[in-house]
Protein backbone atom coordinates (compact mmCIF):
# COMPACT_ATOMS: atom_id res chain seq x y z
CA UNK A 1 0.00 0.00 0.00
CA UNK A 2 1.40 3.40 -0.97
CA UNK A 3 1.61 6.26 1.52
CA UNK A 4 -0.73 9.20 1.02
CA UNK A 5 0.73 12.72 0.92
CA UNK A 6 -1.34 15.89 1.15
CA UNK A 7 0.48 18.79 -0.56
CA UNK A 8 -0.78 22.36 -0.22
CA UNK A 9 0.30 24.89 -2.82
CA UNK A 10 0.38 22.07 -5.35
CA UNK A 11 -0.19 24.47 -8.23
CA UNK A 12 2.76 26.65 -7.24
CA UNK A 13 6.29 26.60 -8.64
CA UNK A 14 7.84 24.08 -6.25
CA UNK A 15 4.50 22.33 -5.64
CA UNK A 16 4.21 21.16 -9.24
CA UNK A 17 7.69 19.63 -9.18
CA UNK A 18 7.18 18.10 -5.73
CA UNK A 19 3.90 16.40 -6.68
CA UNK A 20 5.44 14.96 -9.85
CA UNK A 21 8.43 13.66 -7.86
CA UNK A 22 6.23 12.06 -5.19
CA UNK A 23 4.06 10.34 -7.80
CA UNK A 24 7.14 9.01 -9.58
CA UNK A 25 8.20 7.43 -6.27
CA UNK A 26 4.82 5.74 -5.87
CA UNK A 27 3.13 8.01 -3.34
CA UNK A 28 -0.58 8.72 -3.62
CA UNK A 29 -0.80 12.52 -3.74
CA UNK A 30 -3.65 14.90 -2.96
CA UNK A 31 -2.83 18.11 -4.82
CA UNK A 32 -4.40 20.82 -2.66
CA UNK A 33 -4.90 23.99 -4.70
CA UNK A 34 -6.82 27.23 -4.29
CA UNK A 35 -9.69 25.54 -6.16
CA UNK A 36 -10.13 22.44 -3.97
CA UNK A 37 -8.67 23.56 -0.62
CA UNK A 38 -8.87 27.19 0.49
CA UNK A 39 -6.53 27.40 3.48
CA UNK A 40 -8.31 30.55 4.60
CA UNK A 41 -11.46 28.45 5.08
CA UNK A 42 -11.15 25.72 7.71
CA UNK A 43 -14.24 23.87 6.41
CA UNK A 44 -12.64 23.67 2.97
CA UNK A 45 -9.50 22.23 4.57
CA UNK A 46 -11.45 19.66 6.59
CA UNK A 47 -13.29 18.53 3.48
CA UNK A 48 -10.00 18.08 1.61
CA UNK A 49 -8.48 16.19 4.54
CA UNK A 50 -11.04 13.42 4.06
CA UNK A 51 -8.19 12.13 1.89
CA UNK A 52 -6.83 10.92 5.27
CA UNK A 53 -3.14 11.57 4.56
CA UNK A 54 -0.15 9.82 6.10
CA UNK A 55 1.99 12.91 5.50
CA UNK A 56 1.40 16.62 4.91
CA UNK A 57 3.70 19.07 3.12
CA UNK A 58 2.51 22.65 3.48
CA UNK A 59 3.87 24.81 0.65
CA UNK A 60 0.90 27.16 0.15
CA UNK A 61 1.63 30.79 0.85
CA UNK A 62 1.99 34.27 -0.56
CA UNK A 63 5.59 34.98 -1.53
CA UNK A 64 5.27 38.08 -3.69
CA UNK A 65 2.80 40.73 -2.58
CA UNK A 66 4.98 43.56 -1.23
CA UNK A 67 2.13 46.05 -1.00
CA UNK A 68 -0.44 43.76 0.64
CA UNK A 69 0.73 42.89 4.15
CA UNK A 70 -2.79 41.96 5.23
CA UNK A 71 -3.05 39.29 2.53
CA UNK A 72 0.39 37.90 3.38
CA UNK A 73 -0.50 37.43 7.04
CA UNK A 74 -3.98 36.11 6.22
CA UNK A 75 -2.58 33.33 4.05
CA UNK A 76 0.84 32.62 5.55
CA UNK A 77 -0.11 32.82 9.23
CA UNK A 78 -3.89 32.46 9.63
CA UNK A 79 -4.05 29.96 6.76
CA UNK A 80 -1.30 27.85 8.31
CA UNK A 81 -3.10 27.95 11.65
CA UNK A 82 -6.28 26.74 9.97
CA UNK A 83 -4.42 23.81 8.47
CA UNK A 84 -2.75 22.86 11.76
CA UNK A 85 -6.07 23.19 13.63
CA UNK A 86 -7.74 20.89 11.12
CA UNK A 87 -4.89 18.37 11.29
CA UNK A 88 -5.05 18.42 15.08
CA UNK A 89 -8.69 17.35 14.89
CA UNK A 90 -8.06 14.46 12.50
CA UNK A 91 -8.99 11.06 13.93
CA UNK A 92 -5.84 9.63 12.39
CA UNK A 93 -2.99 12.09 12.88
CA UNK A 94 -0.45 12.33 10.04
CA UNK A 95 2.90 10.67 10.67
CA UNK A 96 4.61 13.98 9.89
CA UNK A 97 3.77 17.53 8.87
CA UNK A 98 6.38 19.55 6.97
CA UNK A 99 6.04 23.33 6.91
CA UNK A 100 7.85 25.37 4.27
CA UNK A 101 9.26 28.46 5.93
CA UNK A 102 12.08 30.48 4.35
CA UNK A 103 15.73 31.39 4.88
CA UNK A 104 14.52 34.99 4.77
CA UNK A 105 13.57 34.61 8.47
CA UNK A 106 17.29 34.99 9.31
CA UNK A 107 17.16 38.59 8.11
CA UNK A 108 20.00 40.87 9.21
CA UNK A 109 22.98 38.61 9.98
CA UNK A 110 26.72 38.73 9.51
CA UNK A 111 27.97 37.44 6.17
CA UNK A 112 28.69 33.73 5.94
CA UNK A 113 26.93 30.41 6.35
CA UNK A 114 23.73 30.77 8.37
CA UNK A 115 23.01 28.14 11.02
CA UNK A 116 19.57 27.06 12.24
CA UNK A 117 20.78 28.05 15.73
CA UNK A 118 20.91 31.76 14.87
CA UNK A 119 18.25 34.05 16.32
CA UNK A 120 16.02 35.14 13.41
CA UNK A 121 15.77 38.86 12.62
CA UNK A 122 13.25 38.97 9.76
CA UNK A 123 13.13 42.23 7.83
CA UNK A 124 10.35 41.89 5.25
CA UNK A 125 6.65 41.37 5.87
CA UNK A 126 6.95 38.02 4.12
CA UNK A 127 9.82 36.89 6.38
CA UNK A 128 7.97 38.03 9.51
CA UNK A 129 4.91 36.04 8.44
CA UNK A 130 7.02 32.92 7.96
CA UNK A 131 8.56 33.26 11.42
CA UNK A 132 5.10 33.64 12.92
CA UNK A 133 4.10 30.44 11.12
CA UNK A 134 7.12 28.66 12.62
CA UNK A 135 6.16 29.82 16.10
CA UNK A 136 2.61 28.51 15.63
CA UNK A 137 3.97 25.00 15.19
CA UNK A 138 5.04 24.84 18.84
CA UNK A 139 1.39 24.84 19.95
CA UNK A 140 0.41 21.54 18.30
CA UNK A 141 0.78 17.92 19.33
CA UNK A 142 1.91 16.93 15.85
CA UNK A 143 5.24 15.70 14.44
CA UNK A 144 6.22 18.91 12.64
CA UNK A 145 9.42 19.68 10.73
CA UNK A 146 10.16 23.20 9.52
CA UNK A 147 12.13 23.75 6.32
CA UNK A 148 14.03 26.97 5.68
CA UNK A 149 14.88 26.80 1.97
CA UNK A 150 17.46 29.18 0.57
CA UNK A 151 16.93 30.62 -2.92
CA UNK A 152 16.03 28.06 -5.56
CA UNK A 153 14.98 28.42 -9.16
CA UNK A 154 14.14 26.50 -12.31
CA UNK A 155 11.97 26.39 -15.42
CA UNK A 156 8.54 27.85 -14.81
CA UNK A 157 9.40 30.24 -11.99
CA UNK A 158 7.80 33.68 -12.38
CA UNK A 159 9.80 36.55 -13.87
CA UNK A 160 9.16 38.62 -10.74
CA UNK A 161 12.02 36.55 -9.28
CA UNK A 162 15.59 37.57 -10.08
CA UNK A 163 17.01 34.57 -11.97
CA UNK A 164 13.96 34.09 -14.26
CA UNK A 165 14.06 37.83 -14.94
CA UNK A 166 17.68 37.56 -16.10
CA UNK A 167 17.00 34.44 -18.21
CA UNK A 168 13.98 36.11 -19.82
CA UNK A 169 16.02 39.17 -20.80
CA UNK A 170 18.62 36.98 -22.53
CA UNK A 171 15.98 34.81 -24.21
CA UNK A 172 14.43 37.83 -25.91
CA UNK A 173 17.84 39.42 -26.50
CA UNK A 174 16.91 42.59 -24.62
CA UNK A 175 19.26 45.52 -25.03
CA UNK A 176 19.49 46.40 -21.33
CA UNK A 177 18.68 44.93 -17.92
CA UNK A 178 18.37 46.88 -14.68
CA UNK A 179 19.83 45.16 -11.63
CA UNK A 180 21.19 45.89 -8.17
CA UNK A 181 24.53 44.83 -6.68
CA UNK A 182 26.34 42.30 -8.89
CA UNK A 183 28.96 40.90 -6.51
CA UNK A 184 27.18 39.61 -3.35
CA UNK A 185 26.93 35.81 -3.45
CA UNK A 186 23.66 34.03 -2.79
CA UNK A 187 22.41 30.49 -3.32
CA UNK A 188 20.40 29.70 -6.45
CA UNK A 189 19.68 26.00 -6.10
CA UNK A 190 17.79 23.81 -8.55
CA UNK A 191 14.14 23.23 -7.62
CA UNK A 192 14.45 19.57 -8.69
CA UNK A 193 17.16 19.04 -6.06
CA UNK A 194 15.14 20.87 -3.41
CA UNK A 195 11.97 18.78 -3.78
CA UNK A 196 14.03 15.59 -3.44
CA UNK A 197 15.09 16.75 0.03
CA UNK A 198 11.48 17.59 0.90
CA UNK A 199 10.51 13.98 0.18
CA UNK A 200 13.42 12.53 2.15
CA UNK A 201 12.34 14.53 5.21
CA UNK A 202 9.01 12.68 5.31
CA UNK A 203 10.50 9.52 6.80
CA UNK A 204 13.63 10.95 8.42
CA UNK A 205 14.17 9.79 12.00
CA UNK A 206 15.48 12.88 13.76
CA UNK A 207 15.21 14.89 16.93
CA UNK A 208 15.69 18.14 15.03
CA UNK A 209 12.74 20.37 14.20
CA UNK A 210 14.23 22.96 11.80
CA UNK A 211 16.35 22.34 8.71
CA UNK A 212 18.10 24.66 6.29
CA UNK A 213 17.48 23.47 2.73
CA UNK A 214 20.53 24.68 0.90
CA UNK A 215 23.80 23.73 -0.73
CA UNK A 216 26.23 26.14 0.93
CA UNK A 217 27.29 27.32 -2.55
CA UNK A 218 26.71 30.92 -3.57
CA UNK A 219 27.02 32.84 -6.83
CA UNK A 220 27.22 36.54 -7.60
CA UNK A 221 24.87 38.03 -10.18
CA UNK A 222 27.91 38.98 -12.24
CA UNK A 223 28.71 35.26 -12.49
CA UNK A 224 25.11 34.48 -13.47
CA UNK A 225 25.32 37.07 -16.25
CA UNK A 226 28.56 35.54 -17.55
CA UNK A 227 26.98 32.08 -17.65
CA UNK A 228 23.97 33.46 -19.52
CA UNK A 229 26.22 35.13 -22.09
CA UNK A 230 27.85 31.74 -22.73
CA UNK A 231 24.51 29.91 -22.94
CA UNK A 232 22.73 32.42 -25.16
CA UNK A 233 25.57 33.82 -27.24
CA UNK A 234 24.08 37.25 -26.49
CA UNK A 235 25.26 40.20 -24.46
CA UNK A 236 23.13 42.66 -22.55
CA UNK A 237 24.02 46.05 -21.18
CA UNK A 238 23.66 46.09 -17.40
CA UNK A 239 22.40 49.21 -15.66
CA UNK A 240 22.64 49.20 -11.89
CA UNK A 241 19.50 50.71 -10.41
CA UNK A 242 20.06 52.35 -7.00
CA UNK A 243 16.53 51.30 -6.02
CA UNK A 244 17.67 47.66 -6.17
CA UNK A 245 20.87 48.22 -4.15
CA UNK A 246 21.67 48.08 -0.43
CA UNK A 247 24.80 49.78 0.86
CA UNK A 248 25.13 47.32 3.76
CA UNK A 249 24.41 44.15 1.80
CA UNK A 250 26.55 41.21 3.06
CA UNK A 251 29.01 39.93 0.47
CA UNK A 252 28.04 36.28 0.91
CA UNK A 253 25.03 34.57 2.49
CA UNK A 254 24.69 30.80 2.24
CA UNK A 255 23.23 27.91 4.21
CA UNK A 256 25.11 26.14 6.95
CA UNK A 257 24.40 22.57 5.84
CA UNK A 258 25.92 20.78 8.86
CA UNK A 259 22.57 19.79 10.39
CA UNK A 260 21.24 18.45 7.09
CA UNK A 261 24.41 16.45 6.51
CA UNK A 262 24.49 15.14 10.11
CA UNK A 263 21.09 13.60 9.35
CA UNK A 264 22.39 11.85 6.25
CA UNK A 265 20.99 14.35 3.74
CA UNK A 266 22.81 16.36 1.13
CA UNK A 267 21.28 18.72 -1.41
CA UNK A 268 22.48 17.65 -4.85
CA UNK A 269 24.53 20.56 -6.16
CA UNK A 270 23.36 20.80 -9.77
CA UNK A 271 25.67 23.41 -11.28
CA UNK A 272 23.98 26.76 -11.76
CA UNK A 273 24.98 26.81 -15.43
CA UNK A 274 23.05 23.57 -16.01
CA UNK A 275 20.02 25.06 -14.24
CA UNK A 276 20.23 28.25 -16.30
CA UNK A 277 20.49 26.27 -19.54
CA UNK A 278 17.36 24.30 -18.58
CA UNK A 279 15.51 27.53 -17.86
CA UNK A 280 16.72 29.20 -21.07
CA UNK A 281 15.64 26.25 -23.22
CA UNK A 282 12.19 26.18 -21.59
CA UNK A 283 11.60 29.95 -21.47
N, C-alpha and C positions, 0 to 999 in steps of 0.2 A: 504494500500500500504506500502510495506517495504522500509526502508531507504537504500540507496546505499552507500557502503563504498569502497573506493579505497585504497588498502593497498600496499605500496611498500615494497620490501624485503620480499615478501610473502613466498619465499622458504627458508628463513633463520630460525634460531633456534626459536626465539620468534614469527616470522611471521607465521609459521605453526600453532602454538598454538593459536595465535590471530585470524586467519582466521576461524579456527574450532569453536572457542568460539562465534565469531560474527554470523556464520551460525546457530549455535545452538539457538541463540537468535532471529533468524528470519531476520537478515540483508541480503541484497543481496550484495555479495562481489566480487569485481574485484581483483584477485590475481596478482598483478604486479610483474613480475619476470625479470631476465636478458634476458629471451627469448622473452617476449612480450612487454617489456617496458624498454629500455635502458636509464637510467636517464642521461647518458652522451650525449644523442642525443635528442634535444628538439622536433624534428619532431616525433620521436618514442613516446615521452611522450604525445604530442598532439593527436596522433592517439589513444593511449590508453584511453585518457580522453574523448573520444567520449562516453564512459560509462556514462558520465554526473553525477558524484557522488554528493551525499549530504554531505559526509564527506570524509576527506583524513587523513590517518595515514601513516606518512613517516618513515619507519624503515630501508630502504635500506642504506647501508653504508659499508665501509671497517673497520673492527674492529681489524684485526690481520694481519698486514703487516709491521712489524717493520723496514724492510730494504727498503721500497718503499714509501717514503714520497710523491713523486709526484702522485702516484696512490691514496693515501689516500686523498690528497687535491682535486684531480680531481673528485673523487666520492663523498666525504663527503661535500665538499664546492661547487664546480662548478655544480655537479649533483643536489644538493639541490636548487641552484639558478635556474637551468633549470626548475625544477619542479614548483617552486614558480612563475617564469615568465609565464609558461604555464597556471597555475591556475589563475593568474592575468588577463589573456586574455580570460578566459572562459566567455561565455555569461551569464551562470548561475553560480555565485560564490558559492563555497561550504559553508555550514553553519559553518563549523569549519575545520581547518587544525591542526593536531597534529604532532609536530616534535620530534623525539626521539633523544635527546642529550645524555649526560652521566654525572654521578656524578664525573667522572674523571676531569671535567673542574675545580673543586674546587682546585685541585692540592695541593700545599704546604700550609697546614693549621694546626692550633693547634689541638691536639687530642680532640675528643668529637663529639657531634652531630652537623652536618653541616647544616646551615640555607641557604635558597635561597637568603638571603640578603647579604651574604658574597661576597666579591670581588673575582672573580675567578683568580687563578694563575696556569693555566694548565702547566704541565711539559712535557708530551709526545706529539709527533706529532699528534697522534690520538685525544688527549684531545684538543689540539690547533685547530684542524680542526672542532671539535664539537662546540667550542666557536665561531669560525668564522661563522658557520652555524647559531647559535643563533643570532648573530649580524645582519645577513642578514635579518632575519624575521622582523626587525624594518622598513624595506624599503617598505613593502607591505601593501596595503589596504585590508587585509584579517584578519579574526578572527583566530589568531594563538595561540596555547598553546604549550609551550615547556616542555617536560618531561626530568627530570634528574634521570634516574634509577640508583640505587645502584646495587651492584653485585646480579645477580640472576642466577639460574642454574636449571637443570632438565634433564630428559631422552632425549638423542639425541644431547646434546651440545658437541661440539668438544673437543677432549682430549688435545688440545693446551690451554684449560682453566684449571685452577687449580683443581677445585672440580672433574670434569670428569677424570682428570689425576689420582687423588687419587683413585677414585672408580674403574677405569680400572686396576690399580695395584693390588687392593684387589681381583677383579674378577678373574684375572689370577694367583692369589697367587704368585705374584712376591716376590723375596727374599729381595729386597731393593728398596727404593724410595728416590730420591734426592729432597730436599725441602729447602726453605729459613727459615726465622724466624717462629717459631711455636706459639708464644704467642700473637702477635698483633691481636685484634679482628676486624673483618670486617663482613658486612652483606652478607649472602648467601641465598637470598629469593627464593621462588619457582616460576618458570616461570608461572605456572597456576594462581597464585595469582596476579602476575604482569599484565598479559593481561586482567584480570577482571577490574583492575583500568583503563587501557587504554580505555576500552569500556565505562566506567562510565564518563570519561572526555569528551566524545563526546557531551553529552547534558548538561553538568554542567553549570549552570548559575554562573558566577564568574567574578570579576574584575581583578583577578590575571592572570599573563601570564606565570609564571614559577612554576613548581611543582617538588619537590623531590618525587621519587617513591621508597619508602623504608619502613622498619618496625621499625627502631630504635633499632633492636636487632642484636648484633654482636657475632661472635664465633671465637675463636682461632683455628688455624690449628691443634694444639694438641688435642683439643676437637673433631674436625672432625675425626681425626685418631682413637680416642677412640670409637666413634660411629661406625666407619667402622669395627673395631675389633669385636664389639658386633654383628653387622649385618652379617658379613662374617664368623665369627669363626676363622679367620686367623690373623696372626700377621706379620708385615713387619718391617724390620730394616730400620730406618730413618737415612739418612746421610744428614747433613745440608751443602749445597753447598754455599760457600761465594759469588758466582756469583749471587745467588738469594736473597742475604741479603742486607739490608740497615741499617747502624748504627743509623741513625736518624729517623727510622720508628716510627710514632706515635703508641702508645699502643692500641688505640681504635678510629676507625672512623665509625660513623653511620649517618643515616639521621635524621635531625630534621623533625619530621612529623607534627609539629603544623599547618602548612598551609594546608596540606592535610586534617587533622582532622577538622580544622575550616570550611572547605568546605563540611563537611559531609562524607568524604571518609576515609577509614581505610584499609590498606593492610592486608589481612588475614595472620596471622602469622603461617602458616604451620610449624610444628617443623622440624628443619633441619634433625633430624634422620628419619622422615617419608619421606622427600625428598630424602635422601641418599638411603633409602631402595628401593624406586621407581626406582632410577637410577641403583642401583645394580641389581635389578631383570630384568631390560630392557637393560643391557649392552650387 
